[in-house]
Amino acid sequence: MRVRLYTFTGFTMAPIANFSETTPAPGTVMLKYPYSARECFDLIDSKEHVTGKELSPANTRVLKIEIIPATARVHYEVMSNGSTDRHADEDSPTLGDGDIIDFGSNWRMSLRAAE
């Protein structure tokens, strides 16, 4: 499977045209582009992939994952600054195509294909 990871500095509010009293908010929340960094790789069988700190430069706040095929899922573990290394396994949480999670500067991530 092909995995693409993108990091962002946060979210922004985009205005909605033709806003009316019946619309709950005057805008919609979107990822704040341009993205800060990206990392793309293939996950093969049960091999682990660990991202580098290059994926999470200063001011990183959010990570988005894209997976091809879109029906595939990955197990993951997040390693923040100074935390013990964690390795994704079959008991780790999973992410699917288009999922977004909190992610910080200089954080890393371990991923494995979910079966």
N, C-alpha and C positions, 0 to 999 in steps of 0.2 A: 504494500500500500504506500501511497505517496502522502507525506505529511508536510504541511506548510504552517509555520508559526509566525505570527506578526505581533509586535508589541507597540503599545500606544501610550501617550502621556495622559490619557483620560477620555472623558466624554465631553460633548458639546450639545447645546440645544439648537436645533434648526427650526426656524419659524415655519408655520403652516400657512399657506396662502388661503385666503377666504375664511379666516378664523371667525367663529361665531360663538354666541353665548352657550350653545349646546356642546361645543367641543370642550373636553375636560382640561386641556392645557393648550397654550398658544404655540406649542412647538413639539417636536419629537426629539428624543435623546439619540445621539449618534456617536460612534467612535470619532475621536478627534484626529483627523488626518492632517498631514501625512503620517504614516506609521513611522516609528522610531528605528526599528530594525526588523529583519526577517531571517528565518532559517528554514531551509527546505531539505528534505531527505527522504529516503525510502526506508520503511521498517520491514525487515525481512524475517519471516518466521517468528521465533521468540527472542531474537536478539534485541538487547537494550540499546537505546540511543540516549546520550546525555548531552544536553545543549551546553554551549559555552556562555560565558558572561557577556559576550558580544551581543547576544540577543536582548540584553536588558541594560541599555545605557542609562545614564543619569535621567531622572524624572520619569522612568517607566512606571506605569500604574496598572496596566491592563494587558492581557495576552489573549489573542484570538487564534483558534486552531481551525484549519481547513484540512479535510481528509478526502482522498480519492481512493476508492469509491466512497461516496457520501454516506453509505450505510455502514461503513466500518467504524470501529471504536478503538480507542487506545487506553491502556492503563497508564496512570501517571503518578509521580510523586514530585513535589516542589521542594527545593532546597534554598532557603533564604540565607542571607549573609551570616556566616558563622555557625549555621546549623549542621548537624551531623548528616553525612551523605545518606540519602535514601535511594533505594533501587526499586523501580516499579516491578510488581509481580501480579499474579492473578488475584490477590486480595486488595490491591490498590484501587482507588476510585477510577472511574472511567470518564472520558470525554468523547464527544461526537463532533461531527462536522458542524462548524459554525459556533461552537461553544465559546464563551468568554469567561475568563476568571481573573481575579486579582493577581497581580504579578509586580514585583518590585525591582529596583535597580540592583544589578549584580546578582540576581537570583538565577538559579539553574533549574532544569527539569529533566527527570528521567522518564522515558516513555518506552512502552512495549505494546505490540499488537495484542488486542483482546481477541480471544477465540470465540 
